[in-house]
Amino acid sequence: MGINPRYIPNGYKLTREIQEMGIAIYQHEVNSAFYGIAFQGKAGKPSYNYRFRNAEQRTRHEDEFIAGQEATRKIKAEWKAKRLAPHTLKVGDILRASWGYEQTNVDFYEVVDVRGTIVDLRTIGSDPVGACSGMSDRVVPVPGVYYGEVIRKRANGYNAVVFSSYKTATKWGGTPEYRSWYA
């Protein structure tokens, strides 16, 4: 499986190996003390390295570890499938991005063209619909009031468009969005 033998303590024997998950589990017993160590993938650091009260506890822990790794693998596969799935955005849809530090900025975008996974967006204006405090309110988009040039981005299966590490636009839900500012 590719685990460097120097990472395996003396006296430990391979008892379980699951190739498709990259898991190798080793066991050792000394003076009625039960030890277990597990490695995953090419990692030099073990996923766990424990002493157990008895063999049943060790076996139960191994089973739970394998089940947990299988569940994680399944969730990651579902996320990847969803991310790579085609989006359902269409011309006229409104996207919103809420971002900021010590203040909340809200940007709205209108989809103006769709070509496969690529969508063309235009930044649109917003109107306040109610104050929350002295330095915050709620806003709604104003479709058709465009600012700036066309922005071309790739949309994913979540109907989201990533602008940067801190700003992702998702389909607007139809309710006023909170925004704040610092004077």
N, C-alpha and C positions, 0 to 999 in steps of 0.2 A: 504494500500500500504506500510505501514511500516514507514511513516514519524512520527517522534516524535512530539506530539502536542505542546510541549514547543517551537518548532521552528516557529510556526504559530502565528503571532501577534493577539491580541484580536480584535474581530470584523470581521475578515476575514472569508469568507465562501468558501468552495470547489465548484467550478463552472465547472471545466473540469478535467477529469481523464482518462488517456490512460494507461491501465494496461500493455499492451504488450511493451510499450516504457518506463514504469516506470515514467510517468509524472503526476504531480498533480499541478493544477493551482487554485489559490485562488484570490478572488476579495474583494474589500472593497470600499465603497463610503462614504465620509464625506464632507458636505458643498460644494457640486458640484465639489469635487476633486475625481478623479478616481484612485484607486490604484490596482496594480496587482503584485502578487508574484508567482513564479513557482519553484517547486522542482523536482529533477530528481533522481530516484533510492533511495538510503538510505542516500543521502547527507544531512547534517545539514545546509550547506550553500546554500542559494537559487541560482538558475540559473540566475534569475533576480528578482529585487525588485524595481519597478518604480512607479512614479506618472505620470498619463497621463492627457492630456487636456480634453479629452472626452471619452465616452464609445466606440466610433468607433475606435479611435486610439488604445485603449487598446485591443479591439478585433482583430484589424489588427496585432498588435504586437504578440499576442498569436498565431494567425494563422501562422505568419512568423517563430516564434520560433518552433512550432510543425513541420512545413515543413523543417526547417533547421535540426532539430534532426532526422527526417525521412531520409533525404538525407545523413547525417553522418552515420546513421545506415546501409544504403544501401551500401555506399562506404566501410565501414569496413567489411561488409559481402563479398563484391567482393574481397577485399584484402585477406581475410582469405581463400576464395575459391581458389584464384590464388596461394597463398602460399602453400596450401595443395594439389594442383594439381600435377600430376606426371611431372617430368622433361623430357626433350627430349635430354639430353646429350647422346653421344655415344662415343665409343672408338675412340681415335684420335682427339677429340675436344680439343681446346686450351682455357684455362681460364686465365684471367689476374686479378691481384689485384694491385691497386695503393693506396699507403698509405704513411704516414710520416708527420713529423712536422718540418718545416723550410727546408725540402728537400722532394722530391718526389721519393719514392721507387716504383719500378715496379717488380712484381714477376709473372712469367708465370708457368702454370701447364698444363700437358697433361693428359687427361683421359686415363687410361690404362685398366680399368675394370669397368663394371656396373652391379650391382645386385640390382634390384628394385630401392629404393630411395638412396641407398648407392653407391658412386663412389669411385674408387681408383685413386689417382692422384700421379703423379711424378713431382717434380720441374724440370723445364727445363731451359736451358741457353737462353741468349739473345745476339743479335749482334747490335751494334750501326749502324744506317743508315744515320745519319747526325747530326752535332752539331748545337745547338741553341744559345749557348753563351759559355763563358769560363767554366761554371760549370753546363751545362745541355746539353742534347742531346735527340735523339729519338731512340727507340730500337724496334726490332721485335724479336719474339721468334724463337728458333732453335729446332724444334721437334726432339725427339730422343736423345738429349744430356741431360742425366738425372743426377741429383744431389740428394744425400740423399736417404732415404728409401721411401717406398710407404706410402702415407697419405690416410687414409680412412675417408671420410666425407659424411654427408647427403646432398643431393642436393634438392632444393625446386622448385616450379613451375616457378620461375623466371630464372631457369637454373643458380642459384647462389649457392655458397658454402661459409658458414660463418666460418672463422678461429678464429676471435676474435671480440671484440667490435669495433675495428678500421680497420679491414681488412676482406673484403668480395671479393671473386673471382667471376667474371662473364664471360660469353662467350666473347672471344676476337673478335672484329669487323673486324680485318684484316688490320687496319691502324697502322702505327708506333705510339708507346706510348711515351709520354714525361716523362723524369726523370731528376732529378737534385741532386746535392750533395753540401755539404758544406765543404770546405777545411780547 
